[in-house]
Amino acid sequence: MVAKKKKTTKTKKVDVLAHVLVPNHTILTKKATTRLLKEYSIRLVNLPRIFEDDPVAEALGAKEGSVVKITRESDTIVDKVETFRFVTVRRS
């Protein structure tokens, strides 16, 4: 009797940060985060959120409480647009 081989499927890892449609993401240092909050007179909870399980946040290694800076190219009068997101855990 011949043993049957189990079919295994390998999941292919995709580098989401390398995709042409994904803008540049970077995690801010604590010092840069403090400077940002002071400059705009805001608190972390005032920033838009990005979930810790978001593919880009996972690729960056962003953890809850981090701030991610997103830099997008613009076709308008400004060359680049910077936005910031507060990393949070998705609650069920």
PDB file as gemmi writes it, atoms N, CA and C in Angstrom:
CRYST1    1.000    1.000    1.000  90.00  90.00  90.00 P 1                      
ATOM      1  N   MET A   1       0.845  -1.174   0.000  1.00  0.00           N  
ATOM      2  CA  MET A   1       0.000   0.000   0.000  1.00  0.00           C  
ATOM      3  C   MET A   1       0.897   1.247   0.000  1.00  0.00           C  
ATOM      4  N   VAL A   2       0.565   2.209  -0.838  1.00  0.00           N  
ATOM      5  CA  VAL A   2       1.333   3.439  -0.967  1.00  0.00           C  
ATOM      6  C   VAL A   2       0.654   4.536  -0.159  1.00  0.00           C  
ATOM      7  N   ALA A   3       1.448   5.201   0.657  1.00  0.00           N  
ATOM      8  CA  ALA A   3       0.904   6.291   1.466  1.00  0.00           C  
ATOM      9  C   ALA A   3       0.670   7.515   0.592  1.00  0.00           C  
ATOM     10  N   LYS A   4      -0.460   8.146   0.803  1.00  0.00           N  
ATOM     11  CA  LYS A   4      -0.785   9.353   0.045  1.00  0.00           C  
ATOM     12  C   LYS A   4      -0.133  10.555   0.707  1.00  0.00           C  
ATOM     13  N   LYS A   5       0.393  11.426  -0.119  1.00  0.00           N  
ATOM     14  CA  LYS A   5       0.970  12.659   0.389  1.00  0.00           C  
ATOM     15  C   LYS A   5      -0.129  13.680   0.607  1.00  0.00           C  
ATOM     16  N   LYS A   6      -0.030  14.368   1.710  1.00  0.00           N  
ATOM     17  CA  LYS A   6      -0.981  15.448   1.958  1.00  0.00           C  
ATOM     18  C   LYS A   6      -0.581  16.653   1.131  1.00  0.00           C  
ATOM     19  N   LYS A   7      -1.561  17.281   0.559  1.00  0.00           N  
ATOM     20  CA  LYS A   7      -1.287  18.507  -0.180  1.00  0.00           C  
ATOM     21  C   LYS A   7      -1.133  19.643   0.822  1.00  0.00           C  
ATOM     22  N   THR A   8      -0.063  20.331   0.695  1.00  0.00           N  
ATOM     23  CA  THR A   8       0.140  21.496   1.555  1.00  0.00           C  
ATOM     24  C   THR A   8       0.128  22.745   0.699  1.00  0.00           C  
ATOM     25  N   THR A   9      -0.502  23.728   1.225  1.00  0.00           N  
ATOM     26  CA  THR A   9      -0.527  25.002   0.508  1.00  0.00           C  
ATOM     27  C   THR A   9       0.370  25.970   1.233  1.00  0.00           C  
ATOM     28  N   LYS A  10       1.218  26.598   0.507  1.00  0.00           N  
ATOM     29  CA  LYS A  10       2.096  27.601   1.081  1.00  0.00           C  
ATOM     30  C   LYS A  10       1.478  28.967   0.833  1.00  0.00           C  
ATOM     31  N   THR A  11       1.410  29.735   1.888  1.00  0.00           N  
ATOM     32  CA  THR A  11       0.903  31.092   1.715  1.00  0.00           C  
ATOM     33  C   THR A  11       2.056  31.987   1.305  1.00  0.00           C  
ATOM     34  N   LYS A  12       1.837  32.681   0.263  1.00  0.00           N  
ATOM     35  CA  LYS A  12       2.866  33.564  -0.269  1.00  0.00           C  
ATOM     36  C   LYS A  12       2.809  34.900   0.451  1.00  0.00           C  
ATOM     37  N   LYS A  13       3.933  35.306   1.009  1.00  0.00           N  
ATOM     38  CA  LYS A  13       4.001  36.593   1.692  1.00  0.00           C  
ATOM     39  C   LYS A  13       4.180  37.697   0.656  1.00  0.00           C  
ATOM     40  N   VAL A  14       3.382  38.710   0.775  1.00  0.00           N  
ATOM     41  CA  VAL A  14       3.453  39.847  -0.132  1.00  0.00           C  
ATOM     42  C   VAL A  14       3.926  41.049   0.662  1.00  0.00           C  
ATOM     43  N   ASP A  15       4.907  41.757   0.148  1.00  0.00           N  
ATOM     44  CA  ASP A  15       5.385  42.970   0.795  1.00  0.00           C  
ATOM     45  C   ASP A  15       4.472  44.118   0.396  1.00  0.00           C  
ATOM     46  N   VAL A  16       3.516  44.418   1.275  1.00  0.00           N  
ATOM     47  CA  VAL A  16       2.536  45.453   0.948  1.00  0.00           C  
ATOM     48  C   VAL A  16       3.184  46.831   0.828  1.00  0.00           C  
ATOM     49  N   LEU A  17       4.300  47.031   1.519  1.00  0.00           N  
ATOM     50  CA  LEU A  17       4.965  48.338   1.462  1.00  0.00           C  
ATOM     51  C   LEU A  17       5.612  48.607   0.106  1.00  0.00           C  
ATOM     52  N   ALA A  18       5.874  47.550  -0.655  1.00  0.00           N  
ATOM     53  CA  ALA A  18       6.526  47.708  -1.956  1.00  0.00           C  
ATOM     54  C   ALA A  18       5.530  47.970  -3.085  1.00  0.00           C  
ATOM     55  N   HIS A  19       4.235  47.866  -2.795  1.00  0.00           N  
ATOM     56  CA  HIS A  19       3.226  48.056  -3.841  1.00  0.00           C  
ATOM     57  C   HIS A  19       3.179  49.510  -4.286  1.00  0.00           C  
ATOM     58  N   VAL A  20       2.978  49.716  -5.577  1.00  0.00           N  
ATOM     59  CA  VAL A  20       3.007  51.057  -6.174  1.00  0.00           C  
ATOM     60  C   VAL A  20       1.903  51.970  -5.624  1.00  0.00           C  
ATOM     61  N   LEU A  21       0.789  51.417  -5.185  1.00  0.00           N  
ATOM     62  CA  LEU A  21      -0.324  52.234  -4.698  1.00  0.00           C  
ATOM     63  C   LEU A  21      -0.257  52.535  -3.206  1.00  0.00           C  
ATOM     64  N   VAL A  22       0.681  51.918  -2.500  1.00  0.00           N  
ATOM     65  CA  VAL A  22       0.801  52.149  -1.056  1.00  0.00           C  
ATOM     66  C   VAL A  22       1.790  53.286  -0.808  1.00  0.00           C  
ATOM     67  N   PRO A  23       1.326  54.362  -0.150  1.00  0.00           N  
ATOM     68  CA  PRO A  23       2.233  55.485   0.120  1.00  0.00           C  
ATOM     69  C   PRO A  23       3.280  55.108   1.170  1.00  0.00           C  
ATOM     70  N   ASN A  24       4.254  55.962   1.340  1.00  0.00           N  
ATOM     71  CA  ASN A  24       5.321  55.727   2.302  1.00  0.00           C  
ATOM     72  C   ASN A  24       4.788  55.855   3.729  1.00  0.00           C  
ATOM     73  N   HIS A  25       5.042  54.834   4.550  1.00  0.00           N  
ATOM     74  CA  HIS A  25       4.633  54.818   5.956  1.00  0.00           C  
ATOM     75  C   HIS A  25       5.878  54.727   6.827  1.00  0.00           C  
ATOM     76  N   THR A  26       5.928  55.506   7.892  1.00  0.00           N  
ATOM     77  CA  THR A  26       7.017  55.404   8.866  1.00  0.00           C  
ATOM     78  C   THR A  26       6.446  55.569  10.274  1.00  0.00           C  
ATOM     79  N   ILE A  27       7.089  54.913  11.229  1.00  0.00           N  
ATOM     80  CA  ILE A  27       6.678  55.037  12.619  1.00  0.00           C  
ATOM     81  C   ILE A  27       7.458  56.190  13.237  1.00  0.00           C  
ATOM     82  N   LEU A  28       6.734  57.094  13.892  1.00  0.00           N  
ATOM     83  CA  LEU A  28       7.383  58.236  14.536  1.00  0.00           C  
ATOM     84  C   LEU A  28       8.026  57.798  15.854  1.00  0.00           C  
ATOM     85  N   THR A  29       9.119  58.456  16.199  1.00  0.00           N  
ATOM     86  CA  THR A  29       9.740  58.240  17.505  1.00  0.00           C  
ATOM     87  C   THR A  29       8.880  58.918  18.571  1.00  0.00           C  
ATOM     88  N   LYS A  30       9.142  58.594  19.810  1.00  0.00           N  
ATOM     89  CA  LYS A  30       8.398  59.230  20.916  1.00  0.00           C  
ATOM     90  C   LYS A  30       8.613  60.746  20.912  1.00  0.00           C  
ATOM     91  N   LYS A  31       9.839  61.153  20.632  1.00  0.00           N  
ATOM     92  CA  LYS A  31      10.166  62.587  20.605  1.00  0.00           C  
ATOM     93  C   LYS A  31       9.410  63.293  19.470  1.00  0.00           C  
ATOM     94  N   ALA A  32       9.388  62.671  18.290  1.00  0.00           N  
ATOM     95  CA  ALA A  32       8.678  63.258  17.145  1.00  0.00           C  
ATOM     96  C   ALA A  32       7.175  63.288  17.397  1.00  0.00           C  
ATOM     97  N   THR A  33       6.660  62.267  18.078  1.00  0.00           N  
ATOM     98  CA  THR A  33       5.234  62.233  18.413  1.00  0.00           C  
ATOM     99  C   THR A  33       4.881  63.373  19.369  1.00  0.00           C  
ATOM    100  N   THR A  34       5.708  63.563  20.381  1.00  0.00           N  
ATOM    101  CA  THR A  34       5.481  64.653  21.336  1.00  0.00           C  
ATOM    102  C   THR A  34       5.511  66.000  20.637  1.00  0.00           C  
ATOM    103  N   ARG A  35       6.458  66.187  19.740  1.00  0.00           N  
ATOM    104  CA  ARG A  35       6.579  67.438  18.979  1.00  0.00           C  
ATOM    105  C   ARG A  35       5.331  67.668  18.122  1.00  0.00           C  
ATOM    106  N   LEU A  36       4.850  66.614  17.464  1.00  0.00           N  
ATOM    107  CA  LEU A  36       3.648  66.701  16.621  1.00  0.00           C  
ATOM    108  C   LEU A  36       2.433  67.117  17.442  1.00  0.00           C  
ATOM    109  N   LEU A  37       2.236  66.461  18.570  1.00  0.00           N  
ATOM    110  CA  LEU A  37       1.074  66.762  19.417  1.00  0.00           C  
ATOM    111  C   LEU A  37       1.131  68.180  19.967  1.00  0.00           C  
ATOM    112  N   LYS A  38       2.327  68.618  20.329  1.00  0.00           N  
ATOM    113  CA  LYS A  38       2.492  69.971  20.850  1.00  0.00           C  
ATOM    114  C   LYS A  38       2.270  71.012  19.752  1.00  0.00           C  
ATOM    115  N   GLU A  39       2.801  70.728  18.552  1.00  0.00           N  
ATOM    116  CA  GLU A  39       2.681  71.675  17.432  1.00  0.00           C  
ATOM    117  C   GLU A  39       1.229  71.934  17.062  1.00  0.00           C  
ATOM    118  N   TYR A  40       0.412  70.880  17.072  1.00  0.00           N  
ATOM    119  CA  TYR A  40      -0.986  71.030  16.677  1.00  0.00           C  
ATOM    120  C   TYR A  40      -1.935  71.144  17.866  1.00  0.00           C  
ATOM    121  N   SER A  41      -1.399  71.148  19.081  1.00  0.00           N  
ATOM    122  CA  SER A  41      -2.205  71.245  20.314  1.00  0.00           C  
ATOM    123  C   SER A  41      -3.319  70.202  20.332  1.00  0.00           C  
ATOM    124  N   ILE A  42      -2.922  68.953  20.126  1.00  0.00           N  
ATOM    125  CA  ILE A  42      -3.885  67.849  20.112  1.00  0.00           C  
ATOM    126  C   ILE A  42      -3.389  66.731  21.023  1.00  0.00           C  
ATOM    127  N   ARG A  43      -4.266  65.744  21.225  1.00  0.00           N  
ATOM    128  CA  ARG A  43      -3.903  64.531  21.960  1.00  0.00           C  
ATOM    129  C   ARG A  43      -3.909  63.364  20.984  1.00  0.00           C  
ATOM    130  N   LEU A  44      -3.318  62.253  21.388  1.00  0.00           N  
ATOM    131  CA  LEU A  44      -3.263  61.076  20.511  1.00  0.00           C  
ATOM    132  C   LEU A  44      -4.641  60.654  20.016  1.00  0.00           C  
ATOM    133  N   VAL A  45      -5.636  60.706  20.889  1.00  0.00           N  
ATOM    134  CA  VAL A  45      -6.976  60.257  20.521  1.00  0.00           C  
ATOM    135  C   VAL A  45      -7.638  61.159  19.481  1.00  0.00           C  
ATOM    136  N   ASN A  46      -7.059  62.334  19.228  1.00  0.00           N  
ATOM    137  CA  ASN A  46      -7.599  63.232  18.201  1.00  0.00           C  
ATOM    138  C   ASN A  46      -7.148  62.846  16.799  1.00  0.00           C  
ATOM    139  N   LEU A  47      -6.141  61.986  16.708  1.00  0.00           N  
ATOM    140  CA  LEU A  47      -5.645  61.555  15.395  1.00  0.00           C  
ATOM    141  C   LEU A  47      -6.545  60.466  14.813  1.00  0.00           C  
ATOM    142  N   PRO A  48      -6.645  60.382  13.496  1.00  0.00           N  
ATOM    143  CA  PRO A  48      -7.347  59.252  12.890  1.00  0.00           C  
ATOM    144  C   PRO A  48      -6.637  57.959  13.294  1.00  0.00           C  
ATOM    145  N   ARG A  49      -7.352  56.857  13.263  1.00  0.00           N  
ATOM    146  CA  ARG A  49      -6.793  55.595  13.725  1.00  0.00           C  
ATOM    147  C   ARG A  49      -6.396  54.669  12.581  1.00  0.00           C  
ATOM    148  N   ILE A  50      -5.433  53.805  12.876  1.00  0.00           N  
ATOM    149  CA  ILE A  50      -5.088  52.680  12.014  1.00  0.00           C  
ATOM    150  C   ILE A  50      -4.999  51.489  12.963  1.00  0.00           C  
ATOM    151  N   PHE A  51      -5.578  50.363  12.578  1.00  0.00           N  
ATOM    152  CA  PHE A  51      -5.588  49.215  13.461  1.00  0.00           C  
ATOM    153  C   PHE A  51      -4.268  48.457  13.401  1.00  0.00           C  
ATOM    154  N   GLU A  52      -3.900  47.872  14.536  1.00  0.00           N  
ATOM    155  CA  GLU A  52      -2.656  47.137  14.662  1.00  0.00           C  
ATOM    156  C   GLU A  52      -2.602  45.945  13.700  1.00  0.00           C  
ATOM    157  N   ASP A  53      -3.784  45.402  13.325  1.00  0.00           N  
ATOM    158  CA  ASP A  53      -3.818  44.260  12.408  1.00  0.00           C  
ATOM    159  C   ASP A  53      -3.922  44.680  10.938  1.00  0.00           C  
ATOM    160  N   ASP A  54      -3.828  45.973  10.653  1.00  0.00           N  
ATOM    161  CA  ASP A  54      -3.790  46.457   9.275  1.00  0.00           C  
ATOM    162  C   ASP A  54      -2.521  45.909   8.612  1.00  0.00           C  
ATOM    163  N   PRO A  55      -2.604  45.444   7.369  1.00  0.00           N  
ATOM    164  CA  PRO A  55      -1.420  44.862   6.718  1.00  0.00           C  
ATOM    165  C   PRO A  55      -0.190  45.760   6.732  1.00  0.00           C  
ATOM    166  N   VAL A  56      -0.368  47.056   6.543  1.00  0.00           N  
ATOM    167  CA  VAL A  56       0.779  47.968   6.552  1.00  0.00           C  
ATOM    168  C   VAL A  56       1.334  48.107   7.967  1.00  0.00           C  
ATOM    169  N   ALA A  57       0.462  48.223   8.960  1.00  0.00           N  
ATOM    170  CA  ALA A  57       0.912  48.333  10.352  1.00  0.00           C  
ATOM    171  C   ALA A  57       1.665  47.072  10.764  1.00  0.00           C  
ATOM    172  N   GLU A  58       1.174  45.919  10.340  1.00  0.00           N  
ATOM    173  CA  GLU A  58       1.871  44.665  10.635  1.00  0.00           C  
ATOM    174  C   GLU A  58       3.235  44.625   9.965  1.00  0.00           C  
ATOM    175  N   ALA A  59       3.307  45.076   8.714  1.00  0.00           N  
ATOM    176  CA  ALA A  59       4.579  45.072   7.987  1.00  0.00           C  
ATOM    177  C   ALA A  59       5.595  46.009   8.640  1.00  0.00           C  
ATOM    178  N   LEU A  60       5.113  47.107   9.204  1.00  0.00           N  
ATOM    179  CA  LEU A  60       5.995  48.062   9.880  1.00  0.00           C  
ATOM    180  C   LEU A  60       6.391  47.598  11.278  1.00  0.00           C  
ATOM    181  N   GLY A  61       5.551  46.741  11.859  1.00  0.00           N  
ATOM    182  CA  GLY A  61       5.776  46.338  13.237  1.00  0.00           C  
ATOM    183  C   GLY A  61       5.217  47.356  14.217  1.00  0.00           C  
ATOM    184  N   ALA A  62       4.214  48.116  13.783  1.00  0.00           N  
ATOM    185  CA  ALA A  62       3.602  49.149  14.628  1.00  0.00           C  
ATOM    186  C   ALA A  62       2.784  48.505  15.741  1.00  0.00           C  
ATOM    187  N   LYS A  63       2.928  49.024  16.930  1.00  0.00           N  
ATOM    188  CA  LYS A  63       2.202  48.518  18.095  1.00  0.00           C  
ATOM    189  C   LYS A  63       1.242  49.582  18.604  1.00  0.00           C  
ATOM    190  N   GLU A  64       0.297  49.139  19.431  1.00  0.00           N  
ATOM    191  CA  GLU A  64      -0.691  50.055  19.995  1.00  0.00           C  
ATOM    192  C   GLU A  64       0.004  51.224  20.688  1.00  0.00           C  
ATOM    193  N   GLY A  65      -0.451  52.432  20.391  1.00  0.00           N  
ATOM    194  CA  GLY A  65       0.122  53.634  20.980  1.00  0.00           C  
ATOM    195  C   GLY A  65       1.117  54.340  20.071  1.00  0.00           C  
ATOM    196  N   SER A  66       1.582  53.651  19.023  1.00  0.00           N  
ATOM    197  CA  SER A  66       2.508  54.264  18.073  1.00  0.00           C  
ATOM    198  C   SER A  66       1.767  55.242  17.175  1.00  0.00           C  
ATOM    199  N   VAL A  67       2.527  56.136  16.552  1.00  0.00           N  
ATOM    200  CA  VAL A  67       1.967  57.048  15.552  1.00  0.00           C  
ATOM    201  C   VAL A  67       2.686  56.785  14.239  1.00  0.00           C  
ATOM    202  N   VAL A  68       1.900  56.600  13.181  1.00  0.00           N  
ATOM    203  CA  VAL A  68       2.439  56.329  11.852  1.00  0.00           C  
ATOM    204  C   VAL A  68       2.268  57.569  10.987  1.00  0.00           C  
ATOM    205  N   LYS A  69       3.355  57.958  10.333  1.00  0.00           N  
ATOM    206  CA  LYS A  69       3.308  59.088   9.393  1.00  0.00           C  
ATOM    207  C   LYS A  69       3.168  58.518   7.987  1.00  0.00           C  
ATOM    208  N   ILE A  70       2.183  59.020   7.252  1.00  0.00           N  
ATOM    209  CA  ILE A  70       1.931  58.573   5.884  1.00  0.00           C  
ATOM    210  C   ILE A  70       2.221  59.743   4.955  1.00  0.00           C  
ATOM    211  N   THR A  71       3.137  59.527   4.010  1.00  0.00           N  
ATOM    212  CA  THR A  71       3.517  60.573   3.064  1.00  0.00           C  
ATOM    213  C   THR A  71       3.044  60.164   1.675  1.00  0.00           C  
ATOM    214  N   ARG A  72       2.124  60.959   1.127  1.00  0.00           N  
ATOM    215  CA  ARG A  72       1.574  60.679  -0.206  1.00  0.00           C  
ATOM    216  C   ARG A  72       2.069  61.714  -1.202  1.00  0.00           C  
ATOM    217  N   GLU A  73       2.343  61.255  -2.401  1.00  0.00           N  
ATOM    218  CA  GLU A  73       2.662  62.173  -3.497  1.00  0.00           C  
ATOM    219  C   GLU A  73       1.370  62.862  -3.907  1.00  0.00           C  
ATOM    220  N   SER A  74       1.479  64.114  -4.330  1.00  0.00           N  
ATOM    221  CA  SER A  74       0.304  64.870  -4.723  1.00  0.00           C  
ATOM    222  C   SER A  74       0.515  65.493  -6.094  1.00  0.00           C  
ATOM    223  N   ASP A  75      -0.553  65.530  -6.878  1.00  0.00           N  
ATOM    224  CA  ASP A  75      -0.497  66.155  -8.198  1.00  0.00           C  
ATOM    225  C   ASP A  75      -0.991  67.594  -8.153  1.00  0.00           C  
ATOM    226  N   THR A  76      -1.161  68.115  -6.959  1.00  0.00           N  
ATOM    227  CA  THR A  76      -1.643  69.485  -6.819  1.00  0.00           C  
ATOM    228  C   THR A  76      -0.461  70.430  -6.650  1.00  0.00           C  
ATOM    229  N   ILE A  77      -0.721  71.593  -6.139  1.00  0.00           N  
ATOM    230  CA  ILE A  77       0.316  72.607  -5.989  1.00  0.00           C  
ATOM    231  C   ILE A  77       1.381  72.199  -4.966  1.00  0.00           C  
ATOM    232  N   VAL A  78       1.017  71.341  -4.000  1.00  0.00           N  
ATOM    233  CA  VAL A  78       2.006  70.819  -3.047  1.00  0.00           C  
ATOM    234  C   VAL A  78       2.530  69.486  -3.567  1.00  0.00           C  
ATOM    235  N   ASP A  79       3.785  69.206  -3.328  1.00  0.00           N  
ATOM    236  CA  ASP A  79       4.374  67.969  -3.835  1.00  0.00           C  
ATOM    237  C   ASP A  79       3.992  66.749  -3.007  1.00  0.00           C  
ATOM    238  N   LYS A  80       3.975  66.919  -1.694  1.00  0.00           N  
ATOM    239  CA  LYS A  80       3.696  65.801  -0.796  1.00  0.00           C  
ATOM    240  C   LYS A  80       2.703  66.217   0.281  1.00  0.00           C  
ATOM    241  N   VAL A  81       1.905  65.246   0.710  1.00  0.00           N  
ATOM    242  CA  VAL A  81       0.945  65.468   1.780  1.00  0.00           C  
ATOM    243  C   VAL A  81       1.271  64.482   2.895  1.00  0.00           C  
ATOM    244  N   GLU A  82       1.441  64.991   4.109  1.00  0.00           N  
ATOM    245  CA  GLU A  82       1.725  64.136   5.249  1.00  0.00           C  
ATOM    246  C   GLU A  82       0.490  64.035   6.133  1.00  0.00           C  
ATOM    247  N   THR A  83       0.140  62.800   6.487  1.00  0.00           N  
ATOM    248  CA  THR A  83      -0.944  62.559   7.434  1.00  0.00           C  
ATOM    249  C   THR A  83      -0.411  61.644   8.525  1.00  0.00           C  
ATOM    250  N   PHE A  84      -1.123  61.612   9.638  1.00  0.00           N  
ATOM    251  CA  PHE A  84      -0.670  60.822  10.775  1.00  0.00           C  
ATOM    252  C   PHE A  84      -1.812  59.956  11.270  1.00  0.00           C  
ATOM    253  N   ARG A  85      -1.484  58.760  11.727  1.00  0.00           N  
ATOM    254  CA  ARG A  85      -2.475  57.820  12.255  1.00  0.00           C  
ATOM    255  C   ARG A  85      -1.991  57.286  13.596  1.00  0.00           C  
ATOM    256  N   PHE A  86      -2.931  57.122  14.513  1.00  0.00           N  
ATOM    257  CA  PHE A  86      -2.678  56.560  15.828  1.00  0.00           C  
ATOM    258  C   PHE A  86      -2.984  55.067  15.769  1.00  0.00           C  
ATOM    259  N   VAL A  87      -2.036  54.227  16.160  1.00  0.00           N  
ATOM    260  CA  VAL A  87      -2.210  52.770  16.093  1.00  0.00           C  
ATOM    261  C   VAL A  87      -2.991  52.304  17.307  1.00  0.00           C  
ATOM    262  N   THR A  88      -4.056  51.561  17.054  1.00  0.00           N  
ATOM    263  CA  THR A  88      -4.903  51.057  18.120  1.00  0.00           C  
ATOM    264  C   THR A  88      -5.274  49.599  17.835  1.00  0.00           C  
ATOM    265  N   VAL A  89      -5.734  48.897  18.855  1.00  0.00           N  
ATOM    266  CA  VAL A  89      -6.143  47.500  18.709  1.00  0.00           C  
ATOM    267  C   VAL A  89      -7.608  47.468  18.337  1.00  0.00           C  
ATOM    268  N   ARG A  90      -7.953  46.596  17.404  1.00  0.00           N  
ATOM    269  CA  ARG A  90      -9.351  46.447  16.994  1.00  0.00           C  
ATOM    270  C   ARG A  90     -10.132  45.755  18.123  1.00  0.00           C  
ATOM    271  N   ARG A  91     -11.169  46.381  18.561  1.00  0.00           N  
ATOM    272  CA  ARG A  91     -12.019  45.817  19.633  1.00  0.00           C  
ATOM    273  C   ARG A  91     -13.209  45.090  18.997  1.00  0.00           C  
ATOM    274  N   SER A  92     -13.513  43.938  19.518  1.00  0.00           N  
ATOM    275  CA  SER A  92     -14.632  43.146  18.968  1.00  0.00           C  
ATOM    276  C   SER A  92     -15.964  43.604  19.486  1.00  0.00           C  
TER     277      SER A  92                                                      
END                                                                             
